[in-house]
Amino acid sequence: MTKLKSFLLVSAAAGLAAAGGAQAADLPVKAKPIEYVKICSLYGPGFYYVPGTDTCIKLGGYVRADLLVNTAADFDAASNGVGGARNRLSNGYTARSREDLNIDTRTATEYGTLRTFFEGVFTWTSGTYSGTGSGSTVYQSLGGNTAPANAGPGNVAYGTVGVYYAFIQFAGFTIGKAESQFRTPWAQYPANNFELPGSGGWDPVNQFTYTASFGQGVTASISAQDQVANYTSNVWNISAASAAGIAAGAYGGNDIGGTRAPDLVAQLRLDQAWGLFQASVAAHDNHAAYYGATELTGHPDDKWGWAGQLALSIKNLPTGPGDTVNITGVYTNGASRYNFQDYMSTTFAMYGGTSLPGAYQSLGIAGVSDSVFVAGSGQELTTTYGFNGGYTHNWNAYWNSSIFGAWAAVRYNNTAKGYICGAVVASLALSTGLAGCNPDFNYAVVGVKTSWVPVKNLAFTAEIGYLMLDQKYAAGSTVTLPQQSGIAKPGTLYELKDQNSLVMLLRAQRNW
């Protein structure tokens, strides 16, 4: 019995020792602290702290699907190319799908908020078919790229990648690709999606900007911004004009030289509960290349143009909560893109019917430039002016409607008209000669839009826009055009006449 007790005690002691050893081995090593994602309330809803940092980040974007009726553009009128031809090559509809992604980061510093912002898009848009001159066609993307092998399935599937914004903001400075300080918050969209003239345009641009805030909603900005991508239209060398180019609305060879100076922009803005007032000015250097093929042909001197803009937004209207009126007016001289913004064409060639005996069809041609010249001359600056406006009414929390419109004019001085008309008469045999030639024109748009928002951040939109191109060539004028294989137009007699175009947009968009 004594031996048994001794055995049991030894066994129990061994068991306790083993258990103690096992517990010691199982004790956890000190773990690294877990960094949970925390809400950042400093900059509004949707921001979170990047784990392990004092930087806040917000992700956002949208998915959009568009259907455009009676146009090959999103969202512009059928005003040139196969769209303006209005024949079997013209699109009855065009479709677009887009995914947008934006990333906003902010960090509090002793100099104020350090911010970076990026917005990029992935877009697919159906293209068009243009003629080859041999009884066949070739597919082109919206950007004008011709697909090989007449657009096999792999080519049709291609889309495009775009960078809208990529900038840094720090201590009042904005550096990178951001909205121009010339533009208003609504740009060319006062109550619409249709591409309107009469503003500096939405498209962001590379810049170096300083903005000062004076309190009470008053801010002022000065900026140097890249001019080439967004804010230069045509610098036409009329000596390089061709019959085919003029028939498409291009009165000369586009003869822009390399960059020499950025556009200089200043803005003064007042933001209040009742709305906004803004004044903007810009200076634009017109830098042409050469008169001919080599340096030996010479070149015109640079000539600075300018643009001015006034804008007004009125909120809290008696017609209903959230109702808004936005109005913009602009004047340019040698800086036409600040009126005919870069989502619009600068050449117009629209075909229609005619009752004039002997004429095959009618044609409205027009062109926008910053300046024009001929070999051996200086640049003649082009003047434009215009406005756009819109009114939005909210019927209830789910429905809103708007009306909008725009009007813009292009005016060439007498010297420029002489250059252009000499080319038109010589190239297209204008029937009324120099006396009936006037390249000035007016461009107007009216439209309506209605949106339904069944749930937050989901909207369905229907919009109709009507374009009127008012050309100034003498009534009854005719021109003889060359054959234009790309749009299947024969070389024959055409009447010069005002044109119009009705287009519609159907859109579904989900923001997140």
C-alpha positions as CSV (number, residue, x, y, z in Angstrom):
1,M,0.0,0.0,0.0
2,T,2.9,2.3,0.9
3,K,4.5,1.6,-2.5
4,L,1.1,2.3,-4.2
5,K,0.7,5.7,-2.5
6,S,4.2,6.6,-3.4
7,F,3.6,5.8,-7.0
8,L,0.4,7.8,-7.1
9,L,2.1,10.9,-5.5
10,V,5.0,10.7,-8.0
11,S,2.5,10.3,-10.9
12,A,0.5,13.3,-9.7
13,A,3.6,15.4,-9.2
14,A,4.8,14.5,-12.7
15,G,1.3,15.3,-14.1
16,L,1.2,18.7,-12.5
17,A,4.7,19.5,-13.7
18,A,3.8,18.5,-17.2
19,A,0.6,20.6,-17.0
20,G,2.5,23.6,-15.7
21,G,5.0,23.2,-18.5
22,A,2.3,23.0,-21.1
23,Q,0.6,26.1,-19.7
24,A,3.9,28.0,-19.8
25,A,4.5,27.0,-23.4
26,D,1.0,28.1,-24.4
27,L,1.3,31.6,-22.9
28,P,0.9,34.1,-25.9
29,V,3.8,36.2,-27.0
30,K,3.0,40.0,-26.8
31,A,1.0,40.7,-30.0
32,K,1.4,43.8,-32.1
33,P,-1.5,46.3,-31.6
34,I,-4.3,45.9,-34.1
35,E,-4.9,49.2,-36.1
36,Y,-8.6,49.4,-36.9
37,V,-9.8,51.8,-39.6
38,K,-11.2,54.8,-37.8
39,I,-13.7,57.4,-39.1
40,C,-12.1,60.8,-39.8
41,S,-14.6,63.6,-39.0
42,L,-12.3,66.5,-39.8
43,Y,-13.3,66.8,-43.4
44,G,-16.9,65.7,-43.7
45,P,-18.6,62.3,-44.2
46,G,-16.8,59.4,-46.0
47,F,-13.3,60.0,-44.7
48,Y,-11.3,57.4,-42.8
49,Y,-7.8,57.5,-41.3
50,V,-5.2,55.5,-43.3
51,P,-4.1,52.9,-40.6
52,G,-1.0,53.9,-38.8
53,T,-1.0,57.5,-40.1
54,D,-2.7,60.9,-39.4
55,T,-3.9,61.1,-43.1
56,C,-7.5,60.8,-44.0
57,I,-8.8,59.2,-47.2
58,K,-12.0,59.2,-49.1
59,L,-12.9,57.0,-52.1
60,G,-15.7,57.9,-54.5
61,G,-16.9,57.7,-58.1
62,Y,-19.7,56.7,-60.3
63,V,-20.9,54.3,-63.0
64,R,-22.7,55.9,-65.9
65,A,-24.4,54.6,-69.0
66,D,-25.5,57.0,-71.8
67,L,-27.6,56.6,-74.9
68,L,-27.3,59.5,-77.4
69,V,-29.9,59.8,-80.2
70,N,-29.2,61.4,-83.6
71,T,-25.5,62.1,-82.8
72,A,-22.1,60.5,-82.8
73,A,-20.9,62.7,-79.9
74,D,-21.5,62.5,-76.1
75,F,-23.2,64.9,-75.6
76,D,-22.9,67.3,-78.5
77,A,-24.9,67.9,-81.8
78,A,-24.1,66.2,-85.0
79,S,-22.2,69.2,-86.4
80,N,-19.4,67.8,-88.5
81,G,-17.9,64.6,-90.0
82,V,-20.2,61.7,-90.6
83,G,-22.6,63.1,-88.0
84,G,-23.0,66.3,-89.9
85,A,-23.3,64.5,-93.2
86,R,-26.7,63.2,-92.3
87,N,-26.6,60.2,-94.5
88,R,-26.3,56.4,-94.1
89,L,-22.9,56.8,-92.4
90,S,-24.4,58.9,-89.7
91,N,-25.1,57.3,-86.3
92,G,-28.8,57.1,-85.4
93,Y,-27.6,56.5,-81.8
94,T,-24.3,56.3,-79.9
95,A,-23.7,54.5,-76.6
96,R,-21.2,55.1,-73.8
97,S,-20.4,53.4,-70.5
98,R,-18.0,54.8,-67.9
99,E,-16.5,54.0,-64.6
100,D,-15.1,57.0,-62.6
101,L,-12.9,56.7,-59.5
102,N,-11.6,59.5,-57.3
103,I,-9.2,59.4,-54.3
104,D,-9.1,62.3,-51.9
105,T,-6.4,62.4,-49.1
106,R,-6.0,65.1,-46.5
107,T,-3.6,65.7,-43.6
108,A,-3.7,68.5,-41.0
109,T,-0.4,70.4,-40.8
110,E,0.8,73.6,-39.2
111,Y,0.4,75.3,-42.6
112,G,-3.2,74.1,-43.0
113,T,-4.6,71.1,-44.8
114,L,-2.3,69.2,-47.1
115,R,-4.5,67.7,-49.8
116,T,-4.0,65.4,-52.8
117,F,-6.8,64.5,-55.3
118,F,-7.0,62.1,-58.2
119,E,-9.9,61.3,-60.5
120,G,-9.6,58.9,-63.4
121,V,-12.1,57.3,-65.7
122,F,-12.5,54.2,-67.9
123,T,-14.7,54.8,-70.8
124,W,-16.1,52.8,-73.7
125,T,-18.0,54.7,-76.5
126,S,-19.4,53.3,-79.7
127,G,-17.8,54.7,-82.8
128,T,-18.7,55.4,-86.4
129,Y,-18.1,54.1,-89.9
130,S,-16.5,56.4,-92.5
131,G,-16.2,55.8,-96.2
132,T,-13.0,54.8,-98.0
133,G,-13.9,56.0,-101.4
134,S,-14.1,52.5,-102.9
135,G,-17.5,51.3,-101.8
136,S,-16.4,50.1,-98.4
137,T,-16.2,51.6,-94.9
138,V,-13.8,51.5,-91.9
139,Y,-14.7,51.7,-88.2
140,Q,-13.4,54.6,-86.2
141,S,-13.5,55.1,-82.4
142,L,-14.9,58.3,-81.0
143,G,-11.4,59.6,-80.7
144,G,-10.9,59.1,-84.4
145,N,-8.6,56.1,-84.2
146,T,-9.1,53.8,-87.2
147,A,-9.4,50.2,-86.2
148,P,-7.4,47.6,-88.3
149,A,-9.2,44.8,-90.1
150,N,-12.4,46.9,-90.2
151,A,-12.9,46.6,-86.5
152,G,-12.8,43.0,-85.5
153,P,-14.3,42.0,-82.1
154,G,-11.1,42.7,-80.3
155,N,-10.9,46.2,-81.6
156,V,-14.5,47.0,-80.8
157,A,-14.0,46.0,-77.2
158,Y,-11.3,48.6,-76.6
159,G,-12.0,51.6,-74.4
160,T,-10.1,54.6,-73.2
161,V,-8.5,55.7,-69.9
162,G,-8.7,59.3,-68.8
163,V,-7.1,61.4,-66.1
164,Y,-9.4,64.2,-65.0
165,Y,-7.7,65.5,-61.8
166,A,-4.3,64.9,-60.3
167,F,-3.2,67.8,-58.0
168,I,-1.7,68.8,-54.7
169,Q,-3.0,71.6,-52.5
170,F,-0.9,73.1,-49.7
171,A,-0.8,76.5,-48.0
172,G,-3.1,78.1,-50.6
173,F,-1.2,76.7,-53.6
174,T,-2.7,74.3,-56.1
175,I,-0.2,72.4,-58.2
176,G,-1.1,69.9,-60.9
177,K,-4.2,69.1,-63.1
178,A,-7.2,70.8,-61.6
179,E,-10.1,72.9,-62.7
180,S,-9.1,76.2,-64.4
181,Q,-9.4,79.3,-62.2
182,F,-11.2,80.9,-65.1
183,R,-14.2,78.5,-65.0
184,T,-17.3,78.6,-62.8
185,P,-18.4,75.8,-60.6
186,W,-20.9,74.7,-63.3
187,A,-18.7,75.5,-66.3
188,Q,-20.7,74.8,-69.5
189,Y,-23.4,72.9,-67.5
190,P,-25.6,75.5,-65.9
191,A,-28.6,73.1,-65.9
192,N,-27.7,70.6,-68.6
193,N,-25.4,67.9,-70.0
194,F,-25.3,69.2,-73.6
195,E,-22.0,70.8,-74.5
196,L,-22.7,74.6,-74.4
197,P,-20.5,77.5,-75.5
198,G,-20.3,80.7,-73.4
199,S,-17.9,79.6,-70.7
200,G,-14.3,78.6,-70.0
201,G,-15.2,74.9,-69.9
202,W,-15.1,72.1,-67.4
203,D,-12.0,70.2,-68.5
204,P,-9.2,70.4,-65.8
205,V,-5.8,71.7,-66.9
206,N,-2.2,71.6,-65.5
207,Q,-1.5,74.7,-63.4
208,F,0.4,76.5,-60.7
209,T,-2.1,78.6,-58.7
210,Y,-2.3,80.6,-55.5
211,T,-5.7,81.3,-53.8
212,A,-6.2,83.8,-51.0
213,S,-9.2,83.8,-48.8
214,F,-10.3,87.1,-47.3
215,G,-13.3,85.8,-45.3
216,Q,-17.0,86.3,-45.7
217,G,-16.9,84.0,-48.7
218,V,-14.5,86.2,-50.7
219,T,-11.5,84.5,-52.5
220,A,-9.1,85.6,-55.2
221,S,-6.8,83.4,-57.3
222,I,-3.9,84.0,-59.7
223,S,-2.8,81.1,-61.9
224,A,-0.4,80.1,-64.7
225,Q,-2.0,77.2,-66.6
226,D,-1.0,75.0,-69.6
227,Q,-2.6,76.5,-72.7
228,V,-2.0,73.7,-75.3
229,A,-4.3,70.9,-74.2
230,N,-7.4,72.9,-73.3
231,Y,-7.3,76.5,-74.2
232,T,-6.0,76.8,-77.7
233,S,-8.2,76.5,-80.8
234,N,-7.0,77.0,-84.3
235,V,-4.2,79.3,-85.5
236,W,-5.0,79.2,-89.2
237,N,-2.4,79.7,-91.9
238,I,-4.7,80.6,-94.7
239,S,-1.9,80.1,-97.2
240,A,-2.2,76.4,-96.4
241,A,-5.9,76.2,-96.9
242,S,-7.4,73.4,-99.1
243,A,-10.7,72.8,-100.7
244,A,-11.3,69.7,-98.6
245,G,-10.4,71.5,-95.4
246,I,-12.7,74.5,-96.1
247,A,-15.6,72.2,-97.0
248,A,-15.2,70.7,-93.5
249,G,-15.0,74.2,-91.8
250,A,-11.2,74.5,-91.5
251,Y,-10.3,77.8,-93.3
252,G,-6.6,77.1,-93.2
253,G,-3.8,74.8,-92.0
254,N,-3.6,74.7,-88.2
255,D,-0.1,76.2,-87.6
256,I,0.4,76.2,-83.9
257,G,4.0,76.3,-82.6
258,G,5.4,74.9,-79.4
259,T,4.7,76.4,-76.0
260,R,6.3,79.7,-75.0
261,A,4.2,81.0,-72.2
262,P,1.4,79.6,-70.1
263,D,-2.0,81.2,-70.0
264,L,-2.2,83.8,-67.1
265,V,-5.5,83.7,-65.2
266,A,-7.0,85.7,-62.4
267,Q,-10.3,85.1,-60.6
268,L,-12.4,86.9,-57.9
269,R,-15.2,85.0,-56.3
270,L,-17.9,85.8,-53.8
271,D,-19.7,82.7,-52.3
272,Q,-22.8,83.4,-50.1
273,A,-25.9,81.6,-49.0
274,W,-27.9,83.3,-51.7
275,G,-25.5,82.1,-54.5
276,L,-22.3,83.2,-56.1
277,F,-20.7,86.0,-58.2
278,Q,-17.5,85.5,-60.1
279,A,-15.2,87.5,-62.4
280,S,-12.4,85.9,-64.4
281,V,-9.8,87.1,-66.9
282,A,-7.2,85.3,-68.9
283,A,-4.3,86.2,-71.1
284,H,-3.3,83.8,-74.0
285,D,-0.2,83.8,-76.1
286,N,-0.8,82.9,-79.8
287,H,2.5,81.3,-81.0
288,A,2.5,80.2,-84.6
289,A,5.0,77.9,-86.4
290,Y,6.2,78.8,-89.9
291,Y,4.7,80.2,-93.1
292,G,5.9,77.2,-95.0
293,A,7.7,73.9,-94.8
294,T,11.0,75.1,-93.2
295,E,12.4,77.7,-90.9
296,L,13.6,79.7,-94.0
297,T,10.0,80.6,-94.9
298,G,9.7,82.8,-91.8
299,H,6.9,83.1,-89.2
300,P,4.4,85.7,-87.8
301,D,5.2,87.3,-84.5
302,D,3.5,86.1,-81.3
303,K,0.3,88.0,-80.4
304,W,-1.4,87.9,-77.0
305,G,-5.1,87.4,-76.8
306,W,-7.4,87.7,-73.8
307,A,-10.7,86.6,-72.3
308,G,-13.1,88.0,-69.7
309,Q,-16.0,86.3,-67.9
310,L,-18.8,87.3,-65.5
311,A,-20.9,84.7,-63.8
312,L,-23.9,84.7,-61.3
313,S,-25.6,81.9,-59.5
314,I,-28.9,82.5,-57.5
315,K,-30.2,80.0,-55.0
316,N,-33.1,79.9,-52.5
317,L,-35.5,81.0,-55.2
318,P,-39.2,81.5,-54.3
319,T,-40.1,78.8,-56.8
320,G,-39.0,76.0,-54.5
321,P,-36.3,74.7,-52.2
322,G,-33.1,73.9,-54.1
323,D,-34.1,75.7,-57.2
324,T,-31.1,77.4,-58.9
325,V,-30.4,79.9,-61.7
326,N,-26.9,79.9,-63.2
327,I,-25.8,82.5,-65.8
328,T,-22.4,83.0,-67.5
329,G,-21.2,85.6,-70.0
330,V,-17.8,85.7,-71.8
331,Y,-15.9,87.8,-74.3
332,T,-12.7,86.8,-76.0
333,N,-10.2,88.2,-78.5
334,G,-7.5,85.8,-79.6
335,A,-8.6,83.2,-76.9
336,S,-11.6,81.5,-78.4
337,R,-11.5,78.3,-76.3
338,Y,-12.6,80.4,-73.3
339,N,-15.9,80.6,-75.1
340,F,-16.1,77.6,-77.4
341,Q,-14.8,75.2,-74.7
342,D,-12.7,72.1,-75.6
343,Y,-15.5,69.5,-75.5
344,M,-16.9,71.4,-78.5
345,S,-15.7,71.2,-82.1
346,T,-14.1,74.3,-83.7
347,T,-15.1,73.3,-87.2
348,F,-18.7,72.8,-88.4
349,A,-20.0,71.3,-91.6
350,M,-23.7,70.4,-91.4
351,Y,-25.7,69.2,-94.5
352,G,-29.4,69.5,-95.2
353,G,-32.0,69.7,-97.9
354,T,-32.3,72.5,-100.5
355,S,-34.9,73.9,-102.9
356,L,-32.4,75.9,-104.9
357,P,-32.4,74.7,-108.5
358,G,-29.1,73.0,-109.5
359,A,-27.9,72.5,-106.0
360,Y,-27.5,68.9,-104.7
361,Q,-27.9,69.7,-101.0
362,S,-27.4,72.6,-98.6
363,L,-24.4,73.1,-96.3
364,G,-23.7,75.2,-93.2
365,I,-19.9,75.7,-92.8
366,A,-18.2,77.6,-90.0
367,G,-15.0,77.7,-88.1
368,V,-13.5,79.0,-84.9
369,S,-9.9,80.2,-84.5
370,D,-7.7,82.1,-82.2
371,S,-6.0,83.9,-85.1
372,V,-5.5,83.8,-88.8
373,F,-2.7,84.9,-91.1
374,V,-1.2,84.4,-94.6
375,A,2.4,84.0,-95.6
376,G,4.3,87.2,-94.9
377,S,1.7,88.7,-92.6
378,G,1.0,89.1,-88.9
379,Q,-1.7,87.3,-87.0
380,E,-5.2,88.7,-87.0
381,L,-7.0,87.9,-83.8
382,T,-10.5,86.4,-83.8
383,T,-13.2,87.9,-81.5
384,T,-16.0,85.8,-79.9
385,Y,-18.6,86.5,-77.3
386,G,-21.5,84.6,-75.8
387,F,-23.4,83.4,-72.8
388,N,-25.1,80.4,-71.3
389,G,-27.7,79.9,-68.6
390,G,-30.0,77.5,-67.0
391,Y,-32.8,77.2,-64.4
392,T,-33.4,74.1,-62.4
393,H,-36.7,73.4,-60.5
394,N,-37.2,70.6,-58.0
395,W,-40.7,69.3,-58.1
396,N,-40.1,67.1,-55.0
397,A,-37.3,65.1,-53.5
398,Y,-37.4,62.7,-56.5
399,W,-38.0,64.8,-59.6
400,N,-36.3,67.9,-61.0
401,S,-36.5,69.6,-64.4
402,S,-34.5,72.3,-66.1
403,I,-34.4,74.6,-69.1
404,F,-31.2,75.9,-70.5
405,G,-29.8,77.8,-73.5
406,A,-26.7,79.4,-74.9
407,W,-25.7,81.8,-77.7
408,A,-22.3,82.5,-79.0
409,A,-20.9,84.6,-81.9
410,V,-17.6,84.4,-83.9
411,R,-16.4,87.6,-85.6
412,Y,-13.5,88.1,-88.0
413,N,-12.0,91.6,-88.7
414,N,-11.9,92.9,-92.2
415,T,-8.4,91.8,-92.8
416,A,-9.0,88.3,-91.6
417,K,-12.2,88.1,-93.7
418,G,-10.2,89.1,-96.8
419,Y,-7.7,86.3,-96.1
420,I,-10.5,83.7,-95.5
421,C,-12.8,84.8,-98.4
422,G,-9.9,84.8,-100.8
423,A,-9.4,81.1,-100.0
424,V,-13.1,80.3,-100.1
425,V,-13.6,81.9,-103.5
426,A,-10.5,80.4,-105.0
427,S,-11.0,76.9,-103.5
428,L,-14.8,76.4,-103.6
429,A,-15.9,78.9,-106.4
430,L,-18.3,80.8,-104.2
431,S,-21.0,82.0,-106.5
432,T,-21.5,85.4,-105.0
433,G,-17.7,86.1,-104.9
434,L,-16.1,88.3,-102.3
435,A,-19.2,90.5,-101.9
436,G,-21.2,87.5,-100.6
437,C,-18.5,86.0,-98.4
438,N,-18.7,86.4,-94.7
439,P,-17.2,83.7,-92.4
440,D,-18.8,85.1,-89.3
441,F,-21.4,83.0,-87.6
442,N,-23.7,82.5,-84.6
443,Y,-24.2,79.3,-82.6
444,A,-27.2,78.8,-80.4
445,V,-28.7,76.0,-78.3
446,V,-31.9,75.5,-76.3
447,G,-33.0,72.5,-74.4
448,V,-34.8,70.8,-71.5
449,K,-33.9,68.1,-69.0
450,T,-35.7,66.0,-66.5
451,S,-34.2,63.7,-63.8
452,W,-35.7,61.1,-61.6
453,V,-33.9,60.1,-58.4
454,P,-35.7,57.0,-57.0
455,V,-33.1,56.4,-54.3
456,K,-30.2,58.4,-53.1
457,N,-27.2,58.5,-55.5
458,L,-29.1,56.9,-58.4
459,A,-30.5,59.1,-61.2
460,F,-32.2,58.6,-64.5
461,T,-32.1,61.5,-66.9
462,A,-33.7,62.5,-70.2
463,E,-32.5,65.6,-72.1
464,I,-33.2,67.2,-75.5
465,G,-31.0,69.8,-77.1
466,Y,-31.6,71.8,-80.2
467,L,-28.6,73.4,-82.1
468,M,-29.0,76.3,-84.5
469,L,-26.0,77.2,-86.7
470,D,-26.5,80.7,-88.2
471,Q,-24.0,81.3,-91.0
472,K,-23.5,84.7,-92.6
473,Y,-22.8,83.9,-96.3
474,A,-25.1,85.8,-98.6
475,A,-28.5,84.2,-99.2
476,G,-28.5,82.0,-102.3
477,S,-24.7,81.5,-102.3
478,T,-23.4,78.3,-103.7
479,V,-20.1,76.5,-103.6
480,T,-18.7,73.7,-105.6
481,L,-17.2,71.1,-103.2
482,P,-14.7,68.4,-104.0
483,Q,-15.6,64.8,-103.5
484,Q,-15.4,63.9,-99.8
485,S,-15.0,60.1,-99.6
486,G,-15.0,59.9,-95.8
487,I,-18.5,61.2,-95.6
488,A,-19.7,59.9,-99.0
489,K,-20.5,63.4,-100.4
490,P,-20.1,63.9,-104.1
491,G,-18.1,66.7,-105.7
492,T,-20.9,69.0,-106.9
493,L,-22.8,72.2,-106.2
494,Y,-24.2,73.0,-102.7
495,E,-26.2,75.8,-101.3
496,L,-24.8,77.6,-98.3
497,K,-27.6,77.7,-95.7
498,D,-28.3,77.8,-92.0
499,Q,-28.6,74.4,-90.3
500,N,-30.0,72.9,-87.1
501,S,-29.8,69.6,-85.2
502,L,-32.1,67.9,-82.6
503,V,-30.4,65.4,-80.3
504,M,-31.4,63.5,-77.2
505,L,-29.6,62.0,-74.2
506,L,-30.9,59.1,-72.0
507,R,-28.6,58.5,-68.9
508,A,-28.4,56.2,-65.9
509,Q,-25.9,57.1,-63.2
510,R,-25.1,55.6,-59.8
511,N,-22.7,57.7,-57.6
512,W,-20.9,56.1,-54.7
